[in-house]
Amino acid sequence: MAITVNKAKSTRTPATTPAGVDELLSPLEIQGWIKVSRPTFYRLLKEKRLPRHDLTVGCKPR
């Protein structure tokens, strides 16, 4: 027999980006914006044709 738990619905509103704060993008999202493949993206970073990330969240660059 399975035991189920009824969780109370959250009344919090979804998180939104505060005014004046840029959204943090992942490398995959940036690749989609500039329409390049993963190897090309990292080659452009290595050649310094794209700026390096300036923030790391956990172990992921943003």
C-alpha positions in Angstrom: 0.0 0.0 0.0 1.4 3.4 -1.0 1.4 6.3 1.5 0.6 9.7 0.0 1.2 13.1 1.5 -0.9 16.1 0.7 1.5 19.1 0.4 0.1 22.5 1.1 0.1 24.7 -2.0 2.6 27.5 -1.9 1.2 31.0 -1.8 4.5 32.6 -2.8 4.7 34.3 -6.2 7.3 33.1 -8.7 10.7 34.7 -8.4 11.3 37.5 -10.9 14.4 39.4 -11.8 14.6 42.7 -9.9 14.6 45.9 -11.9 18.1 46.9 -13.0 19.6 43.4 -12.6 20.7 41.4 -15.6 19.6 37.8 -16.0 22.4 35.2 -15.6 22.8 33.1 -18.7 24.4 29.7 -19.1 26.9 29.0 -21.9 24.2 26.9 -23.6 21.7 29.8 -23.6 24.4 32.1 -25.1 25.2 29.5 -27.8 21.6 29.6 -28.7 21.5 33.4 -28.9 24.6 33.7 -31.1 23.7 30.5 -33.0 27.1 28.7 -32.8 28.0 25.1 -31.9 29.5 24.2 -28.5 33.1 23.8 -29.9 32.8 27.1 -31.8 31.6 28.9 -28.6 34.5 27.6 -26.5 37.0 28.4 -29.3 35.7 32.0 -29.4 36.2 32.2 -25.7 39.8 30.8 -26.0 40.6 33.3 -28.8 39.1 36.1 -26.5 36.6 37.1 -29.1 33.9 36.6 -26.4 34.2 37.9 -22.8 34.9 35.3 -20.1 32.2 34.6 -17.5 32.5 36.9 -14.5 30.4 34.8 -12.1 30.2 31.2 -11.1 27.1 29.8 -9.4 28.1 26.6 -7.7 30.5 25.1 -10.2 28.6 26.5 -13.3 29.8 29.7 -15.1 27.2 32.4 -15.7 
